[in-house]
Amino acid sequence: MKDQELVNALREHAEWAQANEWETPITLGDDLAEAADRIEAQAKEMDALRNELCLKCGKYTLAHEGACNGCRWRR
């Protein structure tokens, strides 16, 4: 499961938990929503760090020519 799929699933379960608050533990919906927020924040931070590494590499200007295809930071 990819990050975005996990976030979507967590948000869906959080919405269900909030709609069915009498059938679920009290803070389940809040916990699920917070987990989704944290995953999204970490993904954005990882993208920012990857971009910083690409700037240091210097080949980012040639990315359109395939210079980054073998880059270990691309993953």
PyMOL Python script that loads the backbone (N, CA, C, O; Angstrom):
from pymol import cmd

cmd.read_pdbstr("""\
ATOM      1  N   MET A   1       0.852  -1.174   0.000  1.00  0.00           N
ATOM      2  CA  MET A   1       0.000   0.000   0.000  1.00  0.00           C
ATOM      3  C   MET A   1       0.894   1.231   0.000  1.00  0.00           C
ATOM      4  O   MET A   1       1.817   1.340   0.808  1.00  0.00           O
ATOM      5  N   LYS A   2       0.619   2.143  -0.897  1.00  0.00           N
ATOM      6  CA  LYS A   2       1.402   3.372  -0.984  1.00  0.00           C
ATOM      7  C   LYS A   2       0.927   4.375   0.054  1.00  0.00           C
ATOM      8  O   LYS A   2      -0.149   4.233   0.635  1.00  0.00           O
ATOM      9  N   ASP A   3       1.750   5.390   0.272  1.00  0.00           N
ATOM     10  CA  ASP A   3       1.440   6.393   1.291  1.00  0.00           C
ATOM     11  C   ASP A   3       0.066   7.016   1.083  1.00  0.00           C
ATOM     12  O   ASP A   3      -0.723   7.120   2.023  1.00  0.00           O
ATOM     13  N   GLN A   4      -0.219   7.430  -0.151  1.00  0.00           N
ATOM     14  CA  GLN A   4      -1.489   8.111  -0.401  1.00  0.00           C
ATOM     15  C   GLN A   4      -2.665   7.167  -0.206  1.00  0.00           C
ATOM     16  O   GLN A   4      -3.721   7.583   0.272  1.00  0.00           O
ATOM     17  N   GLU A   5      -2.495   5.900  -0.572  1.00  0.00           N
ATOM     18  CA  GLU A   5      -3.563   4.929  -0.354  1.00  0.00           C
ATOM     19  C   GLU A   5      -3.810   4.737   1.140  1.00  0.00           C
ATOM     20  O   GLU A   5      -4.954   4.628   1.582  1.00  0.00           O
ATOM     21  N   LEU A   6      -2.723   4.696   1.911  1.00  0.00           N
ATOM     22  CA  LEU A   6      -2.843   4.555   3.359  1.00  0.00           C
ATOM     23  C   LEU A   6      -3.535   5.769   3.969  1.00  0.00           C
ATOM     24  O   LEU A   6      -4.400   5.626   4.834  1.00  0.00           O
ATOM     25  N   VAL A   7      -3.159   6.949   3.525  1.00  0.00           N
ATOM     26  CA  VAL A   7      -3.795   8.178   4.020  1.00  0.00           C
ATOM     27  C   VAL A   7      -5.286   8.166   3.700  1.00  0.00           C
ATOM     28  O   VAL A   7      -6.109   8.492   4.555  1.00  0.00           O
ATOM     29  N   ASN A   8      -5.631   7.792   2.476  1.00  0.00           N
ATOM     30  CA  ASN A   8      -7.048   7.755   2.094  1.00  0.00           C
ATOM     31  C   ASN A   8      -7.822   6.749   2.939  1.00  0.00           C
ATOM     32  O   ASN A   8      -8.940   7.028   3.372  1.00  0.00           O
ATOM     33  N   ALA A   9      -7.229   5.578   3.175  1.00  0.00           N
ATOM     34  CA  ALA A   9      -7.893   4.570   3.997  1.00  0.00           C
ATOM     35  C   ALA A   9      -8.067   5.057   5.434  1.00  0.00           C
ATOM     36  O   ALA A   9      -9.125   4.863   6.033  1.00  0.00           O
ATOM     37  N   LEU A  10      -7.036   5.686   5.982  1.00  0.00           N
ATOM     38  CA  LEU A  10      -7.135   6.206   7.344  1.00  0.00           C
ATOM     39  C   LEU A  10      -8.218   7.270   7.452  1.00  0.00           C
ATOM     40  O   LEU A  10      -8.991   7.278   8.410  1.00  0.00           O
ATOM     41  N   ARG A  11      -8.275   8.164   6.475  1.00  0.00           N
ATOM     42  CA  ARG A  11      -9.298   9.221   6.496  1.00  0.00           C
ATOM     43  C   ARG A  11     -10.704   8.619   6.368  1.00  0.00           C
ATOM     44  O   ARG A  11     -11.644   9.070   7.023  1.00  0.00           O
ATOM     45  N   GLU A  12     -10.833   7.601   5.521  1.00  0.00           N
ATOM     46  CA  GLU A  12     -12.133   6.945   5.365  1.00  0.00           C
ATOM     47  C   GLU A  12     -12.568   6.291   6.671  1.00  0.00           C
ATOM     48  O   GLU A  12     -13.727   6.408   7.069  1.00  0.00           O
ATOM     49  N   HIS A  13     -11.652   5.609   7.334  1.00  0.00           N
ATOM     50  CA  HIS A  13     -11.978   4.975   8.609  1.00  0.00           C
ATOM     51  C   HIS A  13     -12.233   6.017   9.703  1.00  0.00           C
ATOM     52  O   HIS A  13     -13.062   5.804  10.587  1.00  0.00           O
ATOM     53  N   ALA A  14     -11.520   7.139   9.638  1.00  0.00           N
ATOM     54  CA  ALA A  14     -11.740   8.210  10.618  1.00  0.00           C
ATOM     55  C   ALA A  14     -13.146   8.790  10.458  1.00  0.00           C
ATOM     56  O   ALA A  14     -13.836   9.047  11.444  1.00  0.00           O
ATOM     57  N   GLU A  15     -13.563   8.994   9.203  1.00  0.00           N
ATOM     58  CA  GLU A  15     -14.905   9.515   8.961  1.00  0.00           C
ATOM     59  C   GLU A  15     -15.955   8.537   9.475  1.00  0.00           C
ATOM     60  O   GLU A  15     -16.946   8.945  10.080  1.00  0.00           O
ATOM     61  N   TRP A  16     -15.734   7.227   9.229  1.00  0.00           N
ATOM     62  CA  TRP A  16     -16.675   6.230   9.720  1.00  0.00           C
ATOM     63  C   TRP A  16     -16.731   6.242  11.250  1.00  0.00           C
ATOM     64  O   TRP A  16     -17.808   6.182  11.843  1.00  0.00           O
ATOM     65  N   ALA A  17     -15.551   6.323  11.877  1.00  0.00           N
ATOM     66  CA  ALA A  17     -15.495   6.305  13.343  1.00  0.00           C
ATOM     67  C   ALA A  17     -16.193   7.524  13.939  1.00  0.00           C
ATOM     68  O   ALA A  17     -16.855   7.420  14.972  1.00  0.00           O
ATOM     69  N   GLN A  18     -16.047   8.669  13.294  1.00  0.00           N
ATOM     70  CA  GLN A  18     -16.702   9.870  13.805  1.00  0.00           C
ATOM     71  C   GLN A  18     -18.211   9.809  13.598  1.00  0.00           C
ATOM     72  O   GLN A  18     -18.976  10.314  14.420  1.00  0.00           O
ATOM     73  N   ALA A  19     -18.641   9.187  12.492  1.00  0.00           N
ATOM     74  CA  ALA A  19     -20.076   9.057  12.229  1.00  0.00           C
ATOM     75  C   ALA A  19     -20.723   8.018  13.144  1.00  0.00           C
ATOM     76  O   ALA A  19     -21.913   8.107  13.448  1.00  0.00           O
ATOM     77  N   ASN A  20     -19.942   7.039  13.579  1.00  0.00           N
ATOM     78  CA  ASN A  20     -20.444   5.963  14.436  1.00  0.00           C
ATOM     79  C   ASN A  20     -19.784   6.019  15.805  1.00  0.00           C
ATOM     80  O   ASN A  20     -19.299   5.007  16.309  1.00  0.00           O
ATOM     81  N   GLU A  21     -19.768   7.183  16.393  1.00  0.00           N
ATOM     82  CA  GLU A  21     -19.027   7.380  17.643  1.00  0.00           C
ATOM     83  C   GLU A  21     -19.519   6.514  18.793  1.00  0.00           C
ATOM     84  O   GLU A  21     -18.765   6.263  19.733  1.00  0.00           O
ATOM     85  N   TRP A  22     -20.755   6.053  18.742  1.00  0.00           N
ATOM     86  CA  TRP A  22     -21.272   5.223  19.835  1.00  0.00           C
ATOM     87  C   TRP A  22     -20.811   3.773  19.711  1.00  0.00           C
ATOM     88  O   TRP A  22     -20.915   3.001  20.665  1.00  0.00           O
ATOM     89  N   GLU A  23     -20.296   3.402  18.525  1.00  0.00           N
ATOM     90  CA  GLU A  23     -19.870   2.019  18.298  1.00  0.00           C
ATOM     91  C   GLU A  23     -18.363   1.846  18.345  1.00  0.00           C
ATOM     92  O   GLU A  23     -17.872   0.720  18.266  1.00  0.00           O
ATOM     93  N   THR A  24     -17.624   2.930  18.470  1.00  0.00           N
ATOM     94  CA  THR A  24     -16.169   2.859  18.421  1.00  0.00           C
ATOM     95  C   THR A  24     -15.556   3.462  19.679  1.00  0.00           C
ATOM     96  O   THR A  24     -16.222   4.203  20.402  1.00  0.00           O
ATOM     97  N   PRO A  25     -14.290   3.147  19.943  1.00  0.00           N
ATOM     98  CA  PRO A  25     -13.611   3.816  21.065  1.00  0.00           C
ATOM     99  C   PRO A  25     -13.642   5.331  20.874  1.00  0.00           C
ATOM    100  O   PRO A  25     -13.690   5.816  19.743  1.00  0.00           O
ATOM    101  N   ILE A  26     -13.616   6.052  21.942  1.00  0.00           N
ATOM    102  CA  ILE A  26     -13.832   7.493  21.934  1.00  0.00           C
ATOM    103  C   ILE A  26     -12.881   8.242  21.002  1.00  0.00           C
ATOM    104  O   ILE A  26     -13.325   9.106  20.245  1.00  0.00           O
ATOM    105  N   THR A  27     -11.607   7.938  21.038  1.00  0.00           N
ATOM    106  CA  THR A  27     -10.645   8.747  20.285  1.00  0.00           C
ATOM    107  C   THR A  27     -10.199   8.103  18.982  1.00  0.00           C
ATOM    108  O   THR A  27      -9.259   8.598  18.359  1.00  0.00           O
ATOM    109  N   LEU A  28     -10.827   7.028  18.547  1.00  0.00           N
ATOM    110  CA  LEU A  28     -10.377   6.339  17.343  1.00  0.00           C
ATOM    111  C   LEU A  28     -10.372   7.262  16.128  1.00  0.00           C
ATOM    112  O   LEU A  28      -9.389   7.298  15.388  1.00  0.00           O
ATOM    113  N   GLY A  29     -11.442   8.001  15.915  1.00  0.00           N
ATOM    114  CA  GLY A  29     -11.513   8.907  14.761  1.00  0.00           C
ATOM    115  C   GLY A  29     -10.424   9.960  14.800  1.00  0.00           C
ATOM    116  O   GLY A  29      -9.817  10.256  13.771  1.00  0.00           O
ATOM    117  N   ASP A  30     -10.166  10.528  15.963  1.00  0.00           N
ATOM    118  CA  ASP A  30      -9.118  11.538  16.104  1.00  0.00           C
ATOM    119  C   ASP A  30      -7.743  10.936  15.848  1.00  0.00           C
ATOM    120  O   ASP A  30      -6.902  11.554  15.194  1.00  0.00           O
ATOM    121  N   ASP A  31      -7.513   9.730  16.360  1.00  0.00           N
ATOM    122  CA  ASP A  31      -6.226   9.070  16.171  1.00  0.00           C
ATOM    123  C   ASP A  31      -5.974   8.754  14.702  1.00  0.00           C
ATOM    124  O   ASP A  31      -4.862   8.934  14.207  1.00  0.00           O
ATOM    125  N   LEU A  32      -7.000   8.286  14.011  1.00  0.00           N
ATOM    126  CA  LEU A  32      -6.855   7.962  12.593  1.00  0.00           C
ATOM    127  C   LEU A  32      -6.585   9.217  11.772  1.00  0.00           C
ATOM    128  O   LEU A  32      -5.740   9.204  10.878  1.00  0.00           O
ATOM    129  N   ALA A  33      -7.286  10.282  12.065  1.00  0.00           N
ATOM    130  CA  ALA A  33      -7.084  11.539  11.335  1.00  0.00           C
ATOM    131  C   ALA A  33      -5.685  12.086  11.593  1.00  0.00           C
ATOM    132  O   ALA A  33      -5.029  12.577  10.674  1.00  0.00           O
ATOM    133  N   GLU A  34      -5.228  12.004  12.836  1.00  0.00           N
ATOM    134  CA  GLU A  34      -3.878  12.485  13.158  1.00  0.00           C
ATOM    135  C   GLU A  34      -2.813  11.637  12.463  1.00  0.00           C
ATOM    136  O   GLU A  34      -1.807  12.166  11.992  1.00  0.00           O
ATOM    137  N   ALA A  35      -3.032  10.337  12.401  1.00  0.00           N
ATOM    138  CA  ALA A  35      -2.083   9.464  11.706  1.00  0.00           C
ATOM    139  C   ALA A  35      -1.999   9.825  10.228  1.00  0.00           C
ATOM    140  O   ALA A  35      -0.907   9.856   9.660  1.00  0.00           O
ATOM    141  N   ALA A  36      -3.134  10.095   9.606  1.00  0.00           N
ATOM    142  CA  ALA A  36      -3.147  10.497   8.197  1.00  0.00           C
ATOM    143  C   ALA A  36      -2.417  11.822   8.008  1.00  0.00           C
ATOM    144  O   ALA A  36      -1.661  11.983   7.050  1.00  0.00           O
ATOM    145  N   ASP A  37      -2.639  12.770   8.915  1.00  0.00           N
ATOM    146  CA  ASP A  37      -1.951  14.067   8.836  1.00  0.00           C
ATOM    147  C   ASP A  37      -0.436  13.891   8.947  1.00  0.00           C
ATOM    148  O   ASP A  37       0.322  14.523   8.211  1.00  0.00           O
ATOM    149  N   ARG A  38      -0.005  13.043   9.858  1.00  0.00           N
ATOM    150  CA  ARG A  38       1.433  12.828  10.054  1.00  0.00           C
ATOM    151  C   ARG A  38       2.073  12.171   8.840  1.00  0.00           C
ATOM    152  O   ARG A  38       3.183  12.534   8.451  1.00  0.00           O
ATOM    153  N   ILE A  39       1.384  11.209   8.241  1.00  0.00           N
ATOM    154  CA  ILE A  39       1.921  10.553   7.047  1.00  0.00           C
ATOM    155  C   ILE A  39       2.065  11.558   5.914  1.00  0.00           C
ATOM    156  O   ILE A  39       3.080  11.567   5.218  1.00  0.00           O
ATOM    157  N   GLU A  40       1.066  12.398   5.723  1.00  0.00           N
ATOM    158  CA  GLU A  40       1.143  13.422   4.674  1.00  0.00           C
ATOM    159  C   GLU A  40       2.282  14.403   4.944  1.00  0.00           C
ATOM    160  O   GLU A  40       3.001  14.786   4.022  1.00  0.00           O
ATOM    161  N   ALA A  41       2.448  14.811   6.199  1.00  0.00           N
ATOM    162  CA  ALA A  41       3.524  15.745   6.548  1.00  0.00           C
ATOM    163  C   ALA A  41       4.889  15.112   6.302  1.00  0.00           C
ATOM    164  O   ALA A  41       5.798  15.771   5.798  1.00  0.00           O
ATOM    165  N   GLN A  42       5.036  13.841   6.655  1.00  0.00           N
ATOM    166  CA  GLN A  42       6.313  13.164   6.434  1.00  0.00           C
ATOM    167  C   GLN A  42       6.606  13.017   4.947  1.00  0.00           C
ATOM    168  O   GLN A  42       7.757  13.149   4.530  1.00  0.00           O
ATOM    169  N   ALA A  43       5.587  12.747   4.143  1.00  0.00           N
ATOM    170  CA  ALA A  43       5.779  12.632   2.701  1.00  0.00           C
ATOM    171  C   ALA A  43       6.238  13.967   2.111  1.00  0.00           C
ATOM    172  O   ALA A  43       7.116  13.997   1.249  1.00  0.00           O
ATOM    173  N   LYS A  44       5.648  15.062   2.574  1.00  0.00           N
ATOM    174  CA  LYS A  44       6.062  16.384   2.089  1.00  0.00           C
ATOM    175  C   LYS A  44       7.490  16.695   2.511  1.00  0.00           C
ATOM    176  O   LYS A  44       8.261  17.262   1.736  1.00  0.00           O
ATOM    177  N   GLU A  45       7.846  16.325   3.742  1.00  0.00           N
ATOM    178  CA  GLU A  45       9.207  16.566   4.222  1.00  0.00           C
ATOM    179  C   GLU A  45      10.213  15.744   3.422  1.00  0.00           C
ATOM    180  O   GLU A  45      11.295  16.232   3.094  1.00  0.00           O
ATOM    181  N   MET A  46       9.863  14.506   3.110  1.00  0.00           N
ATOM    182  CA  MET A  46      10.754  13.664   2.314  1.00  0.00           C
ATOM    183  C   MET A  46      10.949  14.241   0.916  1.00  0.00           C
ATOM    184  O   MET A  46      12.059  14.215   0.384  1.00  0.00           O
ATOM    185  N   ASP A  47       9.877  14.764   0.317  1.00  0.00           N
ATOM    186  CA  ASP A  47       9.993  15.397  -0.995  1.00  0.00           C
ATOM    187  C   ASP A  47      10.910  16.613  -0.936  1.00  0.00           C
ATOM    188  O   ASP A  47      11.724  16.826  -1.835  1.00  0.00           O
ATOM    189  N   ALA A  48      10.780  17.404   0.117  1.00  0.00           N
ATOM    190  CA  ALA A  48      11.622  18.589   0.264  1.00  0.00           C
ATOM    191  C   ALA A  48      13.094  18.191   0.428  1.00  0.00           C
ATOM    192  O   ALA A  48      13.979  18.812  -0.160  1.00  0.00           O
ATOM    193  N   LEU A  49      13.344  17.167   1.219  1.00  0.00           N
ATOM    194  CA  LEU A  49      14.718  16.698   1.409  1.00  0.00           C
ATOM    195  C   LEU A  49      15.289  16.130   0.116  1.00  0.00           C
ATOM    196  O   LEU A  49      16.458  16.357  -0.197  1.00  0.00           O
ATOM    197  N   ARG A  50      14.478  15.397  -0.634  1.00  0.00           N
ATOM    198  CA  ARG A  50      14.920  14.850  -1.915  1.00  0.00           C
ATOM    199  C   ARG A  50      15.266  15.979  -2.877  1.00  0.00           C
ATOM    200  O   ARG A  50      16.264  15.907  -3.595  1.00  0.00           O
ATOM    201  N   ASN A  51      14.443  17.019  -2.891  1.00  0.00           N
ATOM    202  CA  ASN A  51      14.720  18.172  -3.753  1.00  0.00           C
ATOM    203  C   ASN A  51      16.026  18.848  -3.348  1.00  0.00           C
ATOM    204  O   ASN A  51      16.785  19.295  -4.207  1.00  0.00           O
ATOM    205  N   GLU A  52      16.288  18.923  -2.057  1.00  0.00           N
ATOM    206  CA  GLU A  52      17.538  19.516  -1.582  1.00  0.00           C
ATOM    207  C   GLU A  52      18.736  18.698  -2.059  1.00  0.00           C
ATOM    208  O   GLU A  52      19.753  19.260  -2.466  1.00  0.00           O
ATOM    209  N   LEU A  53      18.618  17.389  -2.009  1.00  0.00           N
ATOM    210  CA  LEU A  53      19.700  16.529  -2.499  1.00  0.00           C
ATOM    211  C   LEU A  53      19.897  16.697  -4.000  1.00  0.00           C
ATOM    212  O   LEU A  53      21.028  16.692  -4.486  1.00  0.00           O
ATOM    213  N   CYS A  54      18.808  16.843  -4.726  1.00  0.00           N
ATOM    214  CA  CYS A  54      18.911  17.035  -6.178  1.00  0.00           C
ATOM    215  C   CYS A  54      19.604  18.363  -6.499  1.00  0.00           C
ATOM    216  O   CYS A  54      20.341  18.453  -7.481  1.00  0.00           O
ATOM    217  N   LEU A  55      19.376  19.374  -5.692  1.00  0.00           N
ATOM    218  CA  LEU A  55      20.049  20.658  -5.908  1.00  0.00           C
ATOM    219  C   LEU A  55      21.553  20.517  -5.698  1.00  0.00           C
ATOM    220  O   LEU A  55      22.344  21.123  -6.420  1.00  0.00           O
ATOM    221  N   LYS A  56      21.948  19.711  -4.700  1.00  0.00           N
ATOM    222  CA  LYS A  56      23.369  19.514  -4.429  1.00  0.00           C
ATOM    223  C   LYS A  56      24.036  18.686  -5.515  1.00  0.00           C
ATOM    224  O   LYS A  56      25.219  18.873  -5.800  1.00  0.00           O
ATOM    225  N   CYS A  57      23.294  17.779  -6.120  1.00  0.00           N
ATOM    226  CA  CYS A  57      23.826  16.922  -7.180  1.00  0.00           C
ATOM    227  C   CYS A  57      24.219  17.765  -8.391  1.00  0.00           C
ATOM    228  O   CYS A  57      25.278  17.555  -8.982  1.00  0.00           O
ATOM    229  N   GLY A  58      23.380  18.698  -8.748  1.00  0.00           N
ATOM    230  CA  GLY A  58      23.674  19.570  -9.873  1.00  0.00           C
ATOM    231  C   GLY A  58      23.114  19.085 -11.194  1.00  0.00           C
ATOM    232  O   GLY A  58      23.115  19.836 -12.170  1.00  0.00           O
ATOM    233  N   LYS A  59      22.640  17.860 -11.256  1.00  0.00           N
ATOM    234  CA  LYS A  59      22.115  17.329 -12.511  1.00  0.00           C
ATOM    235  C   LYS A  59      20.621  17.601 -12.680  1.00  0.00           C
ATOM    236  O   LYS A  59      20.045  17.258 -13.712  1.00  0.00           O
ATOM    237  N   TYR A  60      19.996  18.209 -11.686  1.00  0.00           N
ATOM    238  CA  TYR A  60      18.560  18.426 -11.728  1.00  0.00           C
ATOM    239  C   TYR A  60      18.125  19.239 -12.935  1.00  0.00           C
ATOM    240  O   TYR A  60      16.988  19.115 -13.390  1.00  0.00           O
ATOM    241  N   THR A  61      19.027  20.076 -13.463  1.00  0.00           N
ATOM    242  CA  THR A  61      18.665  20.883 -14.641  1.00  0.00           C
ATOM    243  C   THR A  61      18.579  20.022 -15.895  1.00  0.00           C
ATOM    244  O   THR A  61      17.981  20.428 -16.892  1.00  0.00           O
ATOM    245  N   LEU A  62      19.180  18.823 -15.845  1.00  0.00           N
ATOM    246  CA  LEU A  62      19.152  17.923 -16.990  1.00  0.00           C
ATOM    247  C   LEU A  62      18.163  16.778 -16.778  1.00  0.00           C
ATOM    248  O   LEU A  62      18.209  15.782 -17.499  1.00  0.00           O
ATOM    249  N   ALA A  63      17.281  16.907 -15.809  1.00  0.00           N
ATOM    250  CA  ALA A  63      16.329  15.839 -15.494  1.00  0.00           C
ATOM    251  C   ALA A  63      15.464  15.499 -16.700  1.00  0.00           C
ATOM    252  O   ALA A  63      15.134  14.333 -16.917  1.00  0.00           O
ATOM    253  N   HIS A  64      15.097  16.502 -17.483  1.00  0.00           N
ATOM    254  CA  HIS A  64      14.260  16.255 -18.656  1.00  0.00           C
ATOM    255  C   HIS A  64      14.979  15.435 -19.717  1.00  0.00           C
ATOM    256  O   HIS A  64      14.334  14.886 -20.610  1.00  0.00           O
ATOM    257  N   GLU A  65      16.302  15.342 -19.635  1.00  0.00           N
ATOM    258  CA  GLU A  65      17.088  14.538 -20.572  1.00  0.00           C
ATOM    259  C   GLU A  65      17.404  13.161 -20.007  1.00  0.00           C
ATOM    260  O   GLU A  65      18.140  12.395 -20.629  1.00  0.00           O
ATOM    261  N   GLY A  66      16.863  12.835 -18.844  1.00  0.00           N
ATOM    262  CA  GLY A  66      17.057  11.526 -18.250  1.00  0.00           C
ATOM    263  C   GLY A  66      18.243  11.421 -17.315  1.00  0.00           C
ATOM    264  O   GLY A  66      18.624  10.314 -16.934  1.00  0.00           O
ATOM    265  N   ALA A  67      18.834  12.535 -16.935  1.00  0.00           N
ATOM    266  CA  ALA A  67      20.016  12.508 -16.071  1.00  0.00           C
ATOM    267  C   ALA A  67      19.709  11.941 -14.688  1.00  0.00           C
ATOM    268  O   ALA A  67      20.611  11.430 -14.023  1.00  0.00           O
ATOM    269  N   CYS A  68      18.481  12.019 -14.252  1.00  0.00           N
ATOM    270  CA  CYS A  68      18.126  11.565 -12.901  1.00  0.00           C
ATOM    271  C   CYS A  68      17.555  10.148 -12.889  1.00  0.00           C
ATOM    272  O   CYS A  68      17.183   9.655 -11.824  1.00  0.00           O
ATOM    273  N   ASN A  69      17.477   9.490 -14.024  1.00  0.00           N
ATOM    274  CA  ASN A  69      16.852   8.168 -14.069  1.00  0.00           C
ATOM    275  C   ASN A  69      17.573   7.155 -13.192  1.00  0.00           C
ATOM    276  O   ASN A  69      16.921   6.297 -12.597  1.00  0.00           O
ATOM    277  N   GLY A  70      18.871   7.225 -13.096  1.00  0.00           N
ATOM    278  CA  GLY A  70      19.623   6.285 -12.275  1.00  0.00           C
ATOM    279  C   GLY A  70      19.979   6.831 -10.905  1.00  0.00           C
ATOM    280  O   GLY A  70      20.731   6.194 -10.167  1.00  0.00           O
ATOM    281  N   CYS A  71      19.470   7.966 -10.558  1.00  0.00           N
ATOM    282  CA  CYS A  71      19.809   8.615  -9.297  1.00  0.00           C
ATOM    283  C   CYS A  71      19.265   7.833  -8.112  1.00  0.00           C
ATOM    284  O   CYS A  71      18.112   7.403  -8.124  1.00  0.00           O
ATOM    285  N   ARG A  72      20.080   7.650  -7.104  1.00  0.00           N
ATOM    286  CA  ARG A  72      19.623   6.909  -5.930  1.00  0.00           C
ATOM    287  C   ARG A  72      18.656   7.724  -5.079  1.00  0.00           C
ATOM    288  O   ARG A  72      17.956   7.155  -4.242  1.00  0.00           O
ATOM    289  N   TRP A  73      18.599   9.024  -5.268  1.00  0.00           N
ATOM    290  CA  TRP A  73      17.687   9.868  -4.469  1.00  0.00           C
ATOM    291  C   TRP A  73      16.295   9.943  -5.084  1.00  0.00           C
ATOM    292  O   TRP A  73      15.356  10.424  -4.449  1.00  0.00           O
ATOM    293  N   ARG A  74      16.166   9.480  -6.293  1.00  0.00           N
ATOM    294  CA  ARG A  74      14.887   9.580  -7.006  1.00  0.00           C
ATOM    295  C   ARG A  74      13.796   8.749  -6.329  1.00  0.00           C
ATOM    296  O   ARG A  74      12.621   9.112  -6.390  1.00  0.00           O
ATOM    297  N   ARG A  75      14.171   7.632  -5.682  1.00  0.00           N
ATOM    298  CA  ARG A  75      13.185   6.731  -5.055  1.00  0.00           C
ATOM    299  C   ARG A  75      12.490   7.369  -3.906  1.00  0.00           C
ATOM    300  O   ARG A  75      11.636   6.745  -3.277  1.00  0.00           O
TER     301      ARG A  75
END
""", "prot")
cmd.dss("prot")
cmd.show_as("cartoon", "prot")
cmd.util.cbc("prot")
cmd.orient("prot")
